[in-house]
Amino acid sequence: MIEEIKNPFNPQFGRRPQTFIGRSDLIGHLIRSYGNLNAPERTTIVSGLRGSGKTALLSDISFRLEENPSWIVINLACTENLLSDTLEMILFKIEQRALKFPSINKVAIKTPILNVEFEKSKTEYKSFYPTFLKVLEELKKFEIKLLITIDEVNNSKLMQEFASTYQLVIREEYEVALLMAGLPQHVDSILNDKVLTFLWRSNHIRLSLIDPYFMKVAYEEEFQKRNITIEPDALDYAYLATGGYPYLYQLIGYNLWEQEITSNKITLKEVNKATELSKGALFQNVYSIIFRDLSSVEQKFILTMAAHDMPVETKTVRESLNKGSSYINTYRERLLRAGLIDAWSHGTFQFSLPFFREYLNEQNKRINFNA
């Protein structure tokens, strides 16, 4: 009888996956840099496509750093409550820390800051900076450092105010670090904002796809824990099908794990079934959103690309769209920066995401069917 072990693969967005691979060096470097007040990594902006592991990266760093009693970590989303959430979450963490560490219990109770009540409907954002300073002063007294992570950043007015305030407290040499993550186009918008030019001096990370070989090793190791082996051809198909895309790695692993394995061996049949199930979730949960967020011209560009074999020549797309070189180059560069296509060789390019061409060809079929 095969021992029942909890599925280690987690394709849910927002949760820290149990099998988090391919980023250990990056995570270790960032955590070590937080010990250096002058390290540029203390302000880091991470960009990447949906499903590239941005949120998982933030979650893993938060999880590890929270184990250090010298740090408080608050995790935020870039919403209309960003400023008030920042203050409230710090106060909440201070109260939590007071319960765990009696040495600061007295201060946690008597500190005036802890008695401040923030009503989101009445919060005036103009008071954010002085209140933030008061909170940081309390942390400084007890040599507690603060890491703020913000997911799904965008160039909103509140984000501008938050970042500008953060710059001011850094000048005051408070022990604060900031780790942000967002889609490439949103991060580019923030970096190109005239108000936030100081962020150009921060650490920028573009999450690329992971070498699929990491996924081969991980699949082998995880299934060995169930005393299950994967036949060589099945293993090759499983890890190569991921294309190095973290979300698809989690999906295929999850669907493969959930199958009833009647023997101690996984064959190509089981991997094919898991891959097809994963493609359905991938198309619905990620690729449909990526496609929807593109402009109509960008959609037409990649739909035209998908009608040709990969890699496709720039000349081929230009002739299919009946547009000039300048037009084609403009949209090709946009898609390159968004991470949706890769340059293959001089004058040719291809899709960067696994099965993305298949998804687009499905869209082409539906468009033609309904025409």
PELIN-V294398 format. One record per helix or strand. SS is the DSSP state (H for helix, E for strand). FROM is the first residue (numbers start at 1). LEN is the number of residues. Records with the same first field share a line. If there is no record, write none. Layout:
SS=FROM-LEN  FROM-LEN
This chain:
H=24-10  40-3  54-12  82-19  102-9  112-4  125-17  157-15  184-8  194-8  212-13  232-10  246-13  268-26  296-11  314-8  325-14  356-15
E=43-5  71-7  145-7  176-7  203-4  229-2  265-2  312-2  341-5  348-4
